[in-house]
């Protein structure tokens, strides 16, 4: 495209023709720098959001050491600190024990939802997309991503007893709630996350349990 011509003042005579190569070089450097910046912007989608996305890519080998789930500090064997029954044994239902005793099952995930819960639907769709879960919330189960895991999708309003067993504080009622349970050192370890979980955090927690917590258990 032909750029419009503009009038400009002549270059100062001081320095003569020796100044022109220097100015040309500076202009070329500025042009190249601008082109490189635009190329990088285009390659990564542009904006701080994408810079943050690249910086947050998780090291797969480190997931077992640091699942980076908001609020997570450790897995529980009894009701945790802050629970109204802190320190007491958890009355794990027979259904949970039976599923954990199913051949080949090392991890059980309980996903609690209710009708009309948008965050529940969003988390479920994310898990289905990543093949952690499959089917609908009403008839959901585990996906094919992990062969040694079971997932049970539960309408909290339809089974308040099962839901109430794993509330992190034992008082509030709310969904979504995601519970992770596994056997280790002759006992059931668990963790309950209250609120929507990012799918990468779900994936990280599963990897942490299967490839760090359980594999490091004493047998």
Secondary structure, DSSP 8 states (H G I E B T S, - for coil): ------------STTTTHHHHHHHHHHHHHHHHHHHHHHHHHHTTSSHHHHHHHHT---GGGTTT----TT----BSS--TTSTTTTS-----HHHHHHHTSTT--EEEEEEE-TT-HHHHHHHHHHHHTTSEES-STT-EE-SS-TTEEEEEEETTT-HHHHHHT-SSSS---S-EEEEEEEETTEEEEEEEES---HHHHHHHHHHIIIIITTTS--
